[in-house]
């Protein structure tokens, strides 16, 4: 029955996109006039390749896409499978065949931020370069950044001969496409729409044109609405992913600079500041050896690509540098204090429950602080060098779980400069549903070990979690944690105790048998089964 349902879904999906009209690229668009601006100086000063980093690009040689080298800068293929999309009827995904995200990534033109030589011929762009509105929006952002670089007489690669009038006209075409293809409807309105709004507001802060002021008022208000929809009360992002939190924080930095350029008294600026600063604290607590933990999905998407290292894709120090430059007078102490609280609720008796007591972990050799990120759903104990966390809380995207994993009650642990338990990352998305399900699975995370088999989602549910509920924390302080979650209808509690630097972990359930961990990942750099060092970078 399940296979029949999947087959019918496939038939409906393929028929829908077979009869759907092709993407329309705007042929009529407005004349853009460059505004006199100040905010572009921040991008020119802080958002360029650091001189001490050897990550500049020569388009005459090769670029990297998801870590893989290619000698072509215009791509209509999935370079990992060699599948060519240029002669296909385009769809959002080619399940178990090829990854549309590969040409999408190339279409963003993010390599312009690093390229010091080479020429780009826009006439070679295939239709797939216009198939994803969010990726068109990111390309538009990169075109505007490139325009700023042209105006500053920097040595950079060429596109449209680096003629500012031609590039402005090209940006106008992109703007029309974006506003006519907004991804603001459906079960989940998330980072795609936020990025599109970011691109629109950046354009409006950079150019004057007919109806620009009307557009500004509308999209400014749309952003305010999305901040309320997409960010939790504590400022963390509703998608439930640490790396998507970086992505949307990058977007809000651009939004802030654009809005301040247009209206220093905008009511939205204070809220943006609060969100950026909250994420500065939140993300900093997930950093170890300069790398950001991969809670939830990580598609390695970047807006500030100038500092992104394809060979070290989890390195995120550059984001904190940008935020500190943006808020030079802030030490973020007051923001950090907001997350230093305790959770205390009524605790049930677990005396008659089935129990699994796991191998004790020696974590802390010096004092540490506990942090509660309840809205996101992660609890952290750490100092500068030692780290322990447990995931417990809401499933992202208001319960849809498009970028969430089966990681409730799962731990991470880093001590003595090495990993004891580490989140596995993402692997890939739609091109290999088996790998997608593996990296999302309970088996790949350091959560409880119930003797149950959770059904795998098919390709049409690969951005949804159907068999795990929200987690709930009953107690969390410097020395204790107790929380529970339901896995395939079976409730499991996890109790964690901290005593003299040692961490004891016990699981309890009335509903299912539980197995013990007699060892962790101390011999495999924290890896339980597999690990992905960023999107498509499976180790």
C-alpha positions as semicolon CSV with decimal commas, in nm:
position;residue;x (nm);y (nm);z (nm)
1;X;0,000;0,000;0,000
2;X;0,284;0,239;0,087
3;X;0,456;0,176;-0,248
4;X;0,127;0,233;-0,429
5;X;0,078;0,565;-0,250
6;X;0,430;0,672;-0,342
7;X;0,374;0,567;-0,702
8;X;0,056;0,777;-0,722
9;X;0,240;1,073;-0,569
10;X;0,511;1,038;-0,835
11;X;0,253;1,027;-1,113
12;X;0,079;1,339;-0,982
13;X;0,409;1,522;-0,929
14;X;0,553;1,445;-1,274
15;X;0,224;1,525;-1,450
16;X;0,198;1,857;-1,270
17;X;0,538;1,976;-1,390
18;X;0,502;1,821;-1,734
19;X;0,205;2,046;-1,812
20;X;0,332;2,348;-1,620
21;X;0,438;2,646;-1,830
22;X;0,808;2,719;-1,866
23;X;0,975;2,982;-1,653
24;X;0,917;3,332;-1,787
25;X;1,223;3,559;-1,789
26;X;1,118;3,927;-1,786
27;X;1,169;4,112;-2,112
28;X;1,020;4,443;-1,995
29;X;1,173;4,601;-1,688
30;X;1,231;4,942;-1,538
31;X;1,523;5,181;-1,578
32;X;1,734;5,183;-1,263
33;X;1,923;5,491;-1,150
34;X;2,202;5,446;-0,894
35;X;2,131;5,621;-0,565
36;X;2,398;5,806;-0,368
37;X;2,460;5,567;-0,081
38;X;2,684;5,520;0,220
39;X;2,601;5,165;0,326
40;X;2,797;5,012;0,038
41;X;3,119;5,117;0,214
42;X;3,052;4,857;0,484
43;X;3,027;4,582;0,221
44;X;3,343;4,704;0,047
45;X;3,540;4,719;0,370
46;X;3,413;4,419;0,564
47;X;3,282;4,182;0,296
48;X;3,587;4,120;0,079
49;X;3,833;3,832;0,075
50;X;4,074;3,877;0,368
51;X;4,433;3,925;0,252
52;X;4,554;3,649;0,484
53;X;4,327;3,386;0,325
54;X;4,421;3,207;0,006
55;X;4,068;3,160;-0,130
56;X;4,063;3,390;-0,432
57;X;3,930;3,248;-0,761
58;X;4,042;3,266;-1,123
59;X;3,743;3,189;-1,346
60;X;3,984;3,088;-1,623
61;X;4,086;2,791;-1,411
62;X;3,827;2,635;-1,180
63;X;3,568;2,692;-0,909
64;X;3,428;2,470;-0,635
65;X;3,065;2,373;-0,590
66;X;2,985;2,192;-0,267
67;X;3,357;2,120;-0,240
68;X;3,391;1,962;-0,587
69;X;3,614;2,130;-0,846
70;X;3,491;2,213;-1,194
71;X;3,658;2,404;-1,476
72;X;3,322;2,549;-1,587
73;X;3,162;2,850;-1,420
74;X;2,832;2,809;-1,610
75;X;2,674;2,476;-1,528
76;X;2,355;2,307;-1,638
77;X;2,459;1,968;-1,497
78;X;2,480;1,799;-1,163
79;X;2,858;1,766;-1,170
80;X;2,839;1,483;-0,915
81;X;2,630;1,259;-1,146
82;X;2,685;1,432;-1,483
83;X;2,308;1,455;-1,530
84;X;2,222;1,742;-1,767
85;X;1,914;1,950;-1,685
86;X;1,936;2,175;-1,991
87;X;1,712;1,959;-2,210
88;X;1,471;1,853;-1,938
89;X;1,131;1,982;-1,835
90;X;1,228;2,152;-1,511
91;X;1,095;2,049;-1,170
92;X;1,185;2,150;-0,813
93;X;1,349;1,810;-0,763
94;X;1,462;1,508;-0,967
95;X;1,422;1,249;-0,693
96;X;1,690;0,978;-0,678
97;X;1,831;1,093;-1,014
98;X;2,024;1,417;-0,973
99;X;2,054;1,727;-0,754
100;X;1,912;2,054;-0,891
101;X;2,092;2,234;-0,609
102;X;2,422;2,189;-0,794
103;X;2,340;2,415;-1,094
104;X;2,138;2,636;-0,858
105;X;2,454;2,689;-0,653
106;X;2,649;2,788;-0,965
107;X;2,365;3,016;-1,077
108;X;2,405;3,231;-0,766
109;X;2,730;3,379;-0,909
110;X;2,863;3,386;-0,554
111;X;3,211;3,317;-0,689
112;X;3,213;3,680;-0,811
113;X;3,289;3,773;-0,451
114;X;3,624;3,592;-0,477
115;X;3,705;3,611;-0,848
116;X;3,989;3,847;-0,943
117;X;4,004;3,743;-1,310
118;X;3,797;3,579;-1,580
119;X;3,488;3,671;-1,785
120;X;3,129;3,557;-1,745
121;X;2,900;3,533;-2,047
122;X;2,538;3,565;-1,929
123;X;2,418;3,443;-2,270
124;X;2,538;3,097;-2,171
125;X;2,304;3,080;-1,873
126;X;2,054;2,796;-1,919
127;X;1,688;2,808;-1,815
128;X;1,761;2,627;-1,489
129;X;1,937;2,944;-1,374
130;X;1,587;3,096;-1,351
131;X;1,407;2,795;-1,203
132;X;1,447;2,888;-0,834
133;X;1,335;3,239;-0,726
134;X;1,551;3,229;-0,413
135;X;1,862;3,149;-0,614
136;X;1,779;3,429;-0,857
137;X;1,749;3,656;-0,552
138;X;2,095;3,550;-0,433
139;X;2,237;3,611;-0,781
140;X;2,086;3,959;-0,766
141;X;2,259;4,023;-0,434
142;X;2,590;3,916;-0,585
143;X;2,537;4,139;-0,889
144;X;2,484;4,438;-0,658
145;X;2,794;4,349;-0,457
146;X;2,984;4,323;-0,786
147;X;2,857;4,665;-0,890
148;X;2,995;4,811;-0,567
149;X;3,333;4,657;-0,648
150;X;3,330;4,798;-1,002
151;X;3,260;5,145;-0,862
152;X;3,558;5,114;-0,628
153;X;3,795;5,027;-0,918
154;X;3,897;4,694;-0,774
155;X;4,058;4,418;-0,975
156;X;3,772;4,177;-1,030
157;X;3,627;3,935;-1,283
158;X;3,408;4,064;-1,566
159;X;3,038;4,022;-1,629
160;X;2,865;4,224;-1,902
161;X;3,203;4,388;-1,958
162;X;3,167;4,540;-1,609
163;X;2,960;4,812;-1,774
164;X;2,762;4,966;-1,487
165;X;2,465;5,059;-1,707
166;X;2,435;4,705;-1,844
167;X;2,469;4,554;-1,497
168;X;2,206;4,792;-1,356
169;X;1,972;4,687;-1,635
170;X;2,045;4,321;-1,560
171;X;1,970;4,382;-1,191
172;X;1,640;4,543;-1,295
173;X;1,551;4,227;-1,486
174;X;1,628;4,017;-1,181
175;X;1,421;4,247;-0,960
176;X;1,116;4,204;-1,184
177;X;1,158;3,827;-1,181
178;X;1,186;3,813;-0,802
179;X;0,880;4,027;-0,724
180;X;0,675;3,824;-0,975
181;X;0,781;3,485;-0,834
182;X;0,778;3,530;-0,457
183;X;0,780;3,210;-0,250
184;X;0,535;3,342;0,009
185;X;0,265;3,075;-0,006
186;X;0,236;2,713;0,103
187;X;0,262;2,506;0,421
188;X;0,598;2,659;0,506
189;X;0,704;3,013;0,423
190;X;1,063;3,026;0,538
191;X;1,415;3,122;0,442
192;X;1,339;3,134;0,068
193;X;1,099;3,424;0,110
194;X;1,327;3,595;0,361
195;X;1,615;3,586;0,112
196;X;1,390;3,722;-0,162
197;X;1,288;4,012;0,064
198;X;1,655;4,073;0,144
199;X;1,740;4,095;-0,226
200;X;1,447;4,329;-0,291
201;X;1,532;4,565;-0,006
202;X;1,900;4,573;-0,107
203;X;1,793;4,667;-0,461
204;X;1,559;4,941;-0,336
205;X;1,834;5,086;-0,116
206;X;2,074;5,091;-0,412
207;X;1,856;5,227;-0,695
208;X;1,583;5,476;-0,775
209;X;1,312;5,386;-1,027
210;X;0,941;5,427;-1,090
211;X;0,728;5,307;-0,797
212;X;1,039;5,243;-0,584
213;X;0,890;5,419;-0,280
214;X;0,566;5,222;-0,304
215;X;0,765;4,900;-0,333
216;X;0,978;5,002;-0,036
217;X;0,680;5,052;0,194
218;X;0,523;4,724;0,092
219;X;0,832;4,504;0,121
220;X;0,952;4,680;0,436
221;X;0,622;4,581;0,599
222;X;0,649;4,231;0,456
223;X;0,987;4,190;0,623
224;X;0,844;4,305;0,956
225;X;0,572;4,043;0,922
226;X;0,823;3,769;0,837
227;X;1,043;3,857;1,134
228;X;0,744;3,784;1,354
229;X;0,665;3,464;1,164
230;X;1,013;3,318;1,119
231;X;1,188;3,408;1,443
232;X;1,107;3,283;1,789
233;X;1,049;3,510;2,085
234;X;1,412;3,469;2,194
235;X;1,540;3,561;1,844
236;X;1,633;3,212;1,727
237;X;1,507;3,093;1,388
238;X;1,193;2,881;1,357
239;X;1,342;2,634;1,107
240;X;1,536;2,456;1,382
241;X;1,873;2,443;1,204
242;X;2,199;2,595;1,324
243;X;2,338;2,647;0,973
244;X;2,016;2,793;0,837
245;X;2,038;3,026;1,138
246;X;2,368;3,151;0,995
247;X;2,207;3,192;0,652
248;X;1,918;3,404;0,777
249;X;2,149;3,605;1,004
250;X;2,355;3,695;0,697
251;X;2,031;3,805;0,531
252;X;1,934;4,025;0,825
253;X;2,274;4,195;0,824
254;X;2,209;4,297;0,463
255;X;1,852;4,401;0,550
256;X;1,972;4,612;0,839
257;X;2,225;4,802;0,629
258;X;1,974;4,853;0,348
259;X;1,697;4,975;0,578
260;X;1,928;5,206;0,773
261;X;2,037;5,356;0,440
262;X;1,677;5,436;0,348
263;X;1,531;5,520;0,690
264;X;1,741;5,548;1,005
265;X;1,422;5,576;1,211
266;X;1,259;5,260;1,079
267;X;1,068;5,070;1,347
268;X;1,214;4,747;1,216
269;X;1,579;4,823;1,295
270;X;1,557;4,753;1,668
271;X;1,396;4,414;1,608
272;X;1,660;4,320;1,351
273;X;1,934;4,421;1,595
274;X;1,783;4,206;1,867
275;X;1,762;3,903;1,637
276;X;2,118;3,939;1,503
277;X;2,260;3,979;1,854
278;X;2,061;3,683;1,986
279;X;2,194;3,466;1,707
280;X;2,546;3,590;1,774
281;X;2,515;3,443;2,125
282;X;2,324;3,131;2,018
283;X;2,562;3,036;1,738
284;X;2,874;3,118;1,942
285;X;2,771;2,852;2,197
286;X;2,768;2,591;1,918
287;X;3,123;2,668;1,802
288;X;3,416;2,434;1,869
289;X;3,760;2,473;1,707
290;X;3,608;2,744;1,489
291;X;3,344;2,505;1,350
292;X;2,967;2,532;1,393
293;X;2,773;2,224;1,501
294;X;2,524;2,095;1,245
295;X;2,196;2,086;1,433
296;X;1,928;2,010;1,173
297;X;1,997;2,053;0,802
298;X;2,305;2,216;0,651
299;X;2,298;2,291;0,276
300;X;2,617;2,504;0,298
301;X;2,434;2,805;0,149
302;X;2,605;3,142;0,191
303;X;2,540;3,508;0,117
304;X;2,880;3,634;0,234
305;X;3,069;3,384;0,021
306;X;3,384;3,599;0,027
307;X;3,485;3,443;0,360
308;X;3,346;3,093;0,309
309;X;3,610;2,823;0,276
310;X;3,497;2,534;0,054
311;X;3,767;2,317;0,208
312;X;3,657;2,398;0,565
313;X;3,282;2,456;0,524
314;X;3,195;2,439;0,894
315;X;3,429;2,727;0,983
316;X;3,217;3,027;1,083
317;X;3,452;3,266;1,264
318;X;3,404;3,516;0,982
319;X;3,035;3,566;1,069
320;X;3,116;3,674;1,423
321;X;3,380;3,914;1,289
322;X;3,121;4,082;1,065
323;X;2,869;4,112;1,349
324;X;3,130;4,261;1,582
325;X;3,216;4,518;1,314
326;X;2,847;4,598;1,278
327;X;2,803;4,646;1,654
328;X;3,139;4,780;1,763
329;X;3,007;4,919;2,092
330;X;2,838;4,597;2,202
331;X;2,997;4,321;2,409
332;X;2,682;4,102;2,388
333;X;2,685;4,043;2,765
334;X;2,323;4,146;2,817
335;X;2,213;3,923;2,528
336;X;2,404;3,629;2,674
337;X;2,244;3,675;3,018
338;X;1,900;3,623;2,860
339;X;1,988;3,259;2,801
340;X;2,131;3,190;3,147
341;X;1,817;3,067;3,317
342;X;1,682;2,746;3,466
343;X;1,381;2,531;3,382
344;X;1,185;2,373;3,667
345;X;0,860;2,181;3,618
346;X;0,687;1,896;3,795
347;X;0,898;1,582;3,762
348;X;0,722;1,243;3,740
349;X;0,845;0,936;3,919
350;X;1,051;0,714;3,688
351;X;1,091;0,428;3,938
352;X;0,889;0,168;3,747
353;X;1,020;0,261;3,403
354;X;1,251;0,057;3,183
355;X;1,599;0,207;3,210
356;X;1,923;0,229;3,013
357;X;2,228;0,372;3,191
358;X;2,501;0,476;2,947
359;X;2,877;0,496;2,980
360;X;2,977;0,800;3,185
361;X;3,161;1,080;3,002
362;X;3,440;1,291;3,154
363;X;3,377;1,636;3,004
364;X;3,472;1,930;3,223
365;X;3,810;2,001;3,378
366;X;3,715;2,355;3,482
367;X;3,404;2,557;3,558
368;X;3,134;2,596;3,296
369;X;2,808;2,781;3,235
370;X;2,470;2,639;3,131
371;X;2,252;2,800;2,862
372;X;1,888;2,742;2,772
373;X;1,770;2,802;2,415
374;X;1,418;2,677;2,481
375;X;1,252;2,823;2,172
376;X;1,505;2,660;1,939
377;X;1,520;2,345;2,150
378;X;1,879;2,297;2,263
379;X;2,047;2,313;2,604
380;X;2,420;2,376;2,634
381;X;2,683;2,345;2,906
382;X;3,023;2,485;2,814
383;X;3,333;2,692;2,879
384;X;3,589;2,814;2,626
385;X;3,726;2,468;2,551
386;X;3,470;2,210;2,666
387;X;3,115;2,161;2,542
388;X;2,810;1,944;2,600
389;X;2,460;1,985;2,454
390;X;2,129;1,805;2,434
391;X;1,859;1,868;2,177
392;X;1,505;1,886;2,316
393;X;1,224;2,112;2,203
394;X;1,000;2,208;1,913
395;X;1,030;2,052;1,570
396;X;1,122;2,327;1,325
397;X;0,888;2,508;1,086
398;X;0,604;2,493;1,339
399;X;0,605;2,114;1,346
400;X;0,660;2,042;0,975
401;X;1,027;1,961;1,030
402;X;1,150;2,034;0,678
403;X;1,502;2,102;0,802
404;X;1,485;1,903;1,126
405;X;1,625;1,559;1,206
406;X;1,526;1,271;1,434
407;X;1,754;1,417;1,699
408;X;1,534;1,475;2,002
409;X;1,732;1,402;2,321
410;X;2,049;1,361;2,113
411;X;2,375;1,485;2,263
412;X;2,696;1,642;2,137
413;X;3,016;1,644;2,340
414;X;3,356;1,803;2,277
415;X;3,639;1,785;2,532
416;X;4,018;1,754;2,543
417;X;4,028;1,901;2,191
418;X;3,833;1,611;2,041
419;X;3,478;1,496;1,978
420;X;3,311;1,233;2,194
421;X;2,968;1,265;2,031
422;X;2,893;1,471;1,720
423;X;2,589;1,544;1,505
424;X;2,626;1,369;1,168
425;X;2,533;1,660;0,939
426;X;2,308;1,635;0,635
427;X;2,463;1,439;0,349
428;X;2,238;1,546;0,064
429;X;1,875;1,625;-0,016
430;X;1,658;1,499;-0,302
431;X;1,904;1,319;-0,529
432;X;1,946;1,026;-0,289
433;X;1,654;0,973;-0,052
434;X;1,825;0,678;0,118
435;X;2,119;0,898;0,222
436;X;1,878;1,179;0,309
437;X;1,688;0,951;0,548
438;X;2,005;0,803;0,696
439;X;2,151;1,137;0,799
440;X;1,819;1,246;0,948
441;X;1,765;0,917;1,132
442;X;1,772;0,833;1,499
443;X;2,039;0,573;1,420
444;X;2,285;0,841;1,309
445;X;2,233;1,063;1,617
446;X;2,342;1,014;1,978
447;X;1,987;1,001;2,114
448;X;1,813;0,714;2,294
449;X;1,840;0,359;2,152
450;X;1,482;0,229;2,156
451;X;1,408;-0,114;2,015
452;X;1,177;0,024;1,747
453;X;1,206;0,078;1,374
454;X;1,093;0,422;1,264
455;X;0,947;0,411;0,910
456;X;1,146;0,601;0,649
457;X;0,980;0,892;0,474
458;X;0,951;0,863;0,097
459;X;1,083;1,132;-0,137
460;X;0,768;1,341;-0,095
461;X;0,819;1,357;0,280
462;X;1,195;1,412;0,273
463;X;1,130;1,764;0,405
464;X;0,890;1,653;0,678
465;X;0,918;1,457;1,004
466;X;0,619;1,228;1,058
467;X;0,726;1,001;1,343
468;X;0,867;1,221;1,621
469;X;0,701;1,476;1,845
470;X;0,821;1,797;2,004
471;X;1,050;1,755;2,300
472;X;0,965;1,895;2,641
473;X;1,213;1,991;2,911
474;X;1,110;1,944;3,272
475;X;1,434;2,047;3,438
476;X;1,753;2,217;3,326
477;X;2,016;2,385;3,538
478;X;2,393;2,377;3,579
479;X;2,393;2,023;3,719
480;X;2,079;1,856;3,585
481;X;1,862;1,795;3,281
482;X;1,542;1,598;3,233
483;X;1,334;1,600;2,916
484;X;1,121;1,372;2,705
485;X;1,002;1,320;2,349
486;X;0,782;1,072;2,163
487;X;0,941;0,850;1,896
488;X;0,687;0,668;1,678
489;X;0,437;0,710;1,961
490;X;0,675;0,578;2,229
491;X;0,763;0,825;2,505
492;X;1,125;0,832;2,621
493;X;1,281;1,040;2,898
494;X;1,648;1,134;2,913
495;X;1,807;1,230;3,244
496;X;2,150;1,393;3,252
497;X;2,354;1,471;3,564
498;X;2,678;1,671;3,598
499;X;2,905;1,586;3,891
500;X;3,270;1,691;3,927
501;X;3,308;1,726;3,551
502;X;3,156;1,386;3,473
503;X;2,830;1,348;3,282
504;X;2,592;1,062;3,356
505;X;2,312;0,987;3,107
506;X;2,012;0,762;3,168
507;X;1,709;0,691;2,949
508;X;1,368;0,580;3,076
509;X;1,048;0,454;2,911
510;X;0,729;0,267;2,994
511;X;0,657;0,209;2,626
512;X;0,967;0,051;2,474
513;X;1,282;-0,144;2,556
514;X;1,600;0,065;2,561
515;X;1,960;-0,025;2,485
516;X;2,272;0,116;2,652
517;X;2,573;0,292;2,501
518;X;2,874;0,100;2,630
519;X;3,094;0,341;2,435
520;X;3,055;0,673;2,257
521;X;3,236;0,806;1,952
522;X;3,567;0,879;2,120
523;X;3,752;0,649;1,879
524;X;3,576;0,787;1,567
525;X;3,603;1,164;1,629
526;X;3,251;1,164;1,771
527;X;3,090;0,992;1,470
528;X;2,821;0,734;1,543
529;X;2,761;0,591;1,194
530;X;2,846;0,850;0,929
531;X;2,941;1,215;0,897
532;X;2,893;1,488;0,640
533;X;3,129;1,785;0,662
534;X;2,879;2,014;0,488
535;X;2,636;1,954;0,202
536;X;2,739;1,660;-0,025
537;X;3,069;1,629;0,162
538;X;3,020;1,279;0,303
539;X;3,320;1,138;0,486
